[in-house]
Amino acid sequence: MSLTLTTADVETPALAPRERETLRHIAAGRTYVQTARHMGLSKHTVDAYLRRIRAKLDINTTAELTRLAISLGL
């Protein structure tokens, strides 16, 4: 018996609204500073959001973050 998993079978942890917004900005090519200014945050807070996203989803690169944002429709 063969077991094939699709992306629909794999649950991804829920991202907080501000994490999703941060991800959308970074995936759009904005820098941490640009994202922070747009969201009214410090660049350290943006960095913290992205570290949390990476930890939740076991993602290491910005390219993977961008791929995730596209798959989420952000």
Secondary structure, 3 states (H helix, E strand, C coil): CCCCCCCCCCCCCCCCHHHHHHHHHHHCCCCHHHHHHHHCCCHHHHHHHHHHHHHHHCCCCHHHHHHHHHHCCC
